[in-house]
Amino acid sequence: MNTPFLTQVAAHYASSPTLHDTLFVLPNRRSTKQFERALAQQLTTTSIMPRLMSMNDFVDHVTRGSNLVIAPPIENLFVAYGAYKEVMGENAGEFDKFAYWGQLIVSDFNDVDMNLVNASSLYTNLSNLREISANYIDDDLKLAISRIFNINLNDGADKFWKSNGNEVHEKYVTLWNRLAAIYDKYGEMLAGYHLTTQGKLYRLAAQALEHMGAADLGFSLVVMVGHDMLSMSEMRMFKLLQKKGLAHFWWDDASPAFVSDANPAARVIKALSQAFKAPAQLEPIDNLPAVTVQSVPSTMGQAKCAFEGLTALTADTAIVLPDESMLEPLLHSLPDELLAQDGGTVNVTMGYQLRQSNVVTLMRLVTIAHHHAVRKADRWYFYREDVRNILSHPIIKMAFTATVLAVNNAIEEQNEYNIPASMFSGTGLEPLFTAFGTQPQAVGDNMGLAPLKASADVMSFVDGLERFCD
């Protein structure tokens, strides 16, 4: 049999009389959309579609009474620095040094909550490890310590931990001793801003489920579909739902790939499927697709090689990327002959952040150029490097090739450090170098300067660029 996993699960519930009162929870929103499509295909009569959620959405649903919002990464880092500074006092450094490794601490704090760890016990045990030799510290950690504290660890490694009088011991071990206090203060400050982290929200959900029943959840049945590696908070939620008799569990383990115990993922899934048994046996999937593995040393190289050996793009062809930043080089690598087979269109269903788009990066360069601009004798001048950065941007080079060549030649001939805005008069680039009143600094940039005050000309130019990109 080769019936897909989600189709089999959908068929099991398609004729259920309580389908409208059932909540389906899948690992992420992509699988949620796929399951919704599979369920719609299995329905034979007009029905009200049940609620479908990703695991993150389910956690939000369970903790909806907390009124907490997950802090954006930058704000999260600033809150962590505030907690660090309050706990460390005069030993706290500047934010720029904290930012180098503060993200690691924030990530660790998130993992502590996600796995229901007692932070006080954890960090107390870690601080007790200071008696070990510094020879056990790898080179990357030594480099990080050197950058943060400006101290060379290569001279006498053992004294790093064992001598109470040296500077390294005082600064670095003191930090480890106070991580539990920083964690507590960090959580307190987040709560004060009505913010939280993903890990804290999962911890809250695991605690909230202990006192919730079907009426509190709003569903008579919760169906967990296709999950794999579970954190301790997720495991706790699964056990509570199982104990209360409120959930069904389905595991995508019916293919031959899960037969061998040499597969670590197979061992994990099999253990979970034994602990949380499915309500029915899945049909085995006998015919697995062929898999070819090709080693490519860099992400850019992977994007370039993705289409090697691919002779046709069809509706059944999916290219899955591990990192959103690879999307743009991949699209630039699409062979013309493959695009021609489907009318030159590509369906991108991957979440691509707007801040990574070419239009945003171009506007950032323009903003920086205006912030650096100077006024002399009622004429505006832009720094040479800022102008070159704008002219070398892919959108500008593609849309204004002739103008870019002409302006670059003029800049080379004149060999000026400050480029007058008048150089762009009569060109398609003139709106980008039109000064804003008497204060170009009012444009600001993405580092906390004054808000952007764009003229109608520039906004129309941006609209044109967006249409060009579309």
Disulfide bonds with the S-S distance in Angstrom:
none
